[in-house]
Amino acid sequence: MRGRALLVGGGIAGLTAARGLLRAGWEVEVRERRESPPDIGGALSLWREGMAALDRIGLGERVRERARRPSLGVIAAPSGRALTAVGSQRAEVHLISRSSLLDVLVEGLPDGLVRWNTPVTEADVRDAEGFDVVVGADGIHSLVRRTAFPGAADPRPLGTVAYRGAVPGAVDLATETWGRGMLFGVTSMDAHTTNWFASLRTELLRGREGQDPVEMLRELYGGWHPVVTRVLEALPGTAVDRRELYELPALASYVSGRHVVIGDAAHAMAPNLGRGACESVVDAVALAAALGTEPTVEHALARYDRRRHRPTRMVARASRVLNRVSTSVRLDRQRNHLMRTLGHLV
């Protein structure tokens, strides 16, 4: 089947879907309210399924050229004692900065296919004259979701706040350190830069409103093991991003008529499993494959929904549980003992 698709959102999900649909012979238009791909850091995890999806649209090797593969992943206590560890090579995880992945997705697209600085209205979503399918790839606050999916619930807070950034210097070891009500992660960004992220229960920030984030992080995580303190010492003068974490309540279906949602517009989740970008890529390629092979849009969207709804809901639930467990305030000792036991069993 061939047709015309309107993709709302020029982020990872939208651009990946555009690449897949072009290969399938579709005409594609992407509308994005930003003026260009965001020039932001933050390392993203692409697991085996995500890399396989990128291979299917001819981008896997280009991503591998830019990505890093940590030698080992460790969950640790603040003292530095390992709770559990896994060989990252065996897990086949690739770390790539968001900006690098977007560069790969944009490179080689026909001029004018992505209409930057072009906000979309509810009328655009409802009417979409001349398009056979409308793809909502516009994130957790998706206009497509709100407009085309009656009764879709608003994002709900997870009860945690995240900080993230990057500091000079490379690391080979990926670590996530779990304390009481907070965690601190360190991974590779590229050969010269370290990506870091911190997550805290919102109640731990009471009374710290307006405090400089670098000062606050150095106070809260001071005294943790050397991998964390090295990052804390390098924070002054670097940018620190802060955001409250939300997730989307489950939709009964990712399809409504000729409208379909993918990525965060469908299943925005807690970041604790590092699966958000990966699931967006898999969604996009699965949708493009269905639209390229099924005889009708109805059949194609139904196939996409069957293949992606249940797996993504399972990942979202697991991410929510890990968000709560990793930042547990009252049961941190029992949690750490369980993690050590599981590590020994593995």
C-alpha positions, 0 to 999 in steps of 0.5 A, a space after each residue: 500500500 502507498 499513501 500520504 502521511 502527516 507526521 506531527 512531531 519532528 523528534 526521534 519517533 517522528 523522524 524515524 517513522 518518516 525514514 521508514 515510510 519513505 523507504 516503503 514508498 509513502 509520501 511524507 510530511 513532518 510538521 515540527 513547532 521547533 525551528 530545528 532539531 534540538 541541540 541538547 545532550 543526554 545519552 540515550 540507550 538503544 537496546 537490541 530491539 532498537 538497533 534491529 529496527 534501525 537496521 531495517 531502515 538502513 540506519 543501524 551502522 551509522 548509529 553504531 559509528 556514533 554510539 558507545 558501548 559501556 563494558 559493564 553496568 553496575 547498580 551500587 550503594 552510596 558507599 560504592 558497594 556493588 548491589 548487582 552488575 551486568 556485562 553491557 556487551 552481552 546486553 547489547 546496549 548502545 549509548 548515543 547522545 540525543 543530538 547525534 541520533 537526531 543528526 543521523 535521522 535528519 541526514 539525507 531527508 529530502 529538502 522540505 519534507 520536515 516543515 520546521 517552525 510549523 505548529 499544528 492546530 486541532 483543526 489540522 489534526 481533525 481534518 488533515 485534508 489530503 492525508 491518508 494517516 495522521 501520526 502523533 509523534 508529538 510527545 507526552 503532551 501530544 495534541 494528536 492524542 488530546 484531539 483524536 482520542 476522546 477521554 485520553 487522560 492527562 500525564 500524571 506525576 511520578 513523584 520524582 524530579 530529575 536533573 541531568 547534564 554532562 561533564 568533561 571526561 570519559 567513562 567506560 563503566 555505567 553506574 547507577 547508585 541508589 540511596 534513600 529516596 534518590 539515585 545518581 547515574 553516570 554513563 558515557 556520552 562520547 569519547 570525551 564526555 560523561 553523561 549524568 542524571 539524578 532523580 529524587 523524591 519530590 519530598 526531599 526537595 521541600 525547603 530547597 525551592 530556589 536553591 542553586 541546583 549545583 549547590 543542592 546536588 553537591 549537598 545531597 549527594 556529597 559523601 557518595 562514592 568517587 564515581 559520583 563525587 568526580 561528577 559533582 566536582 565538575 558540575 560548576 559552570 556546566 548546564 543542569 536540566 531540571 524537570 518533574 517526571 510524568 508518565 501517561 496513563 494507558 490508552 485502550 488502543 494507540 489507534 483512533 480512525 486514521 489517527 495513530 500515536 507512537 513514542 511518548 505520545 502513546 506511552 511516555 514512561 518513567 526513564 528508569 529502564 532507559 527504554 523511552 527512545 528505544 521503544 519510540 524507534 521500534 514503534 516507528 519502524 513497526 508502523 512504517 512496516 505495517 503501512 508499507 505492506 498491508 492492503 489498507 490503512 485500517 489493516 495496517 494500523 490494527 497490525 501496529 496496535 496488536 504488535 506494539 500496545 501490549 509490549 510497550 504497556 509492559 515496559 511502562 509498568 516495569 519502568 514505573 515500578 523501578 522508579 518507585 523501588 530505586 528511590 524508595 525512602 522507607 525500604 532501602 535496606 531491604 531493597 539493597 539486600 534483594 538487589 545483592 541477592 539477585 545479583 548473586 543469582 544472576 
